[in-house]
């Protein structure tokens, strides 16, 4: 695990004891810190106590003298009382990424790449890590992807930590100066946590304000909000665009098809060029990359029909590129499974690609609203649930067709998270005998 003498003799409160919370407790205690931990779940409190933590609700104890309150990114600071309680005690509210930043001084010489954006940040993170590893450079993914960063063993000299960073994680970081910071794109999301879209965009932009002047910013300028952020960066800036990728080149990268993956690829290429990879190393990494689960993941193919799991598309802006990735042809049309818990942005971002869709199979809370919004533009089935949608799509699809789960919605009406939704889709597809 990653530890630091900087934490020794200090006391921290840890609120939220899921994977990253427990990893934080363990790393702090191993570093010689005192920890008071809390979670509403008794089992999680027992796990923290077994690691050596005291148990106490940070809202009910005197925080004066604490070095920080470490909260899960899922804690809504704009509504949760811990923010005011900590402020009254003059104690910073931080996340595990901030602790990692504070521990960097004791790690072997390394680089940190921080990747944020509304969509694509997971793919860019995984792609950069893969490209580095395929070039023989030690790399480790962390942040909003994979295992908690503090639970990982430090990299050897000249390794690269590749961090996917949500806006929540950026909000909780105060000293994270990324050697390379990347913005993939911005569209409305998580607006319940911010003062409108401007507040959300400012959270993303803050990643660059934490950098030093000799560090590198990479911004994909395919959308206007990202262009605006790029225009305010006054240190080393690389502007990139999906248009920088030649279609014949992209055709050589099996897991990186579609316009959204052109943007993902150009961001990853820019990072790897800054880190010193040559053209041959970059091409090898792009050609051998395999998709992350739930992100345009090919989960089956039978009778000429391909089934894709894009459950990570939790808003219309992230579903639209999946629809765009399969232009209509005489023997290729999309059977689109969509719906769930709508985020309020409707399907406007998907509308330009409705012509790619042969039939839509709608599920979840958004079913009726989506059916109304689609109108006569696409043939619609009100499937209601995933099992029915898969059954109906299997009956209707013909050789060459695509069955695409790209919900344009959150999953919480019917599933714990987008991963459980994608797993359910995969299981149903495999039950078809594919």
Buried (B, 14 or more C-beta within 10 A) or exposed (E): BBBBEBBEEBBBBBBBBEEBBBBBBBBBBBBBBBBBBBBEEEEBBEBBEEBBBBBBBBBEBEBEEBBBBBBBBEBBBEEBEBBEBBEEBEBBBBBBBBBBBBBBEEBEEBBBBBBBBBBBBBBBBBBBBBBBBBBEBBBBBBBBBBEBBBBBEBBEEEBBBBBBBBBBBBBBBBEBBBBBBBBBBBBBBBBEBBEEBEBBBBBBBBBBEBBEEEBBBBBBBBBEBBBBBBEEBEBBBBBBBBEBBEEEBBEEBEBBBBBBBBBBBBBBBBBBBBBEBEEEBBBBBBEEBEBBBBBBBBBBEBEEBBBBBBBBBBBBBBBBBBBBBBEEEEEBBBBBBBBBBBBEBBBEBBBEBBEBBBBBBBBBBBBEBBBEBBEEEBEBBBBBBBBBBBBBBBEBBEEBBBBBBBBBBBBBBBBEBBBBBBBBBBEBBEEBEB
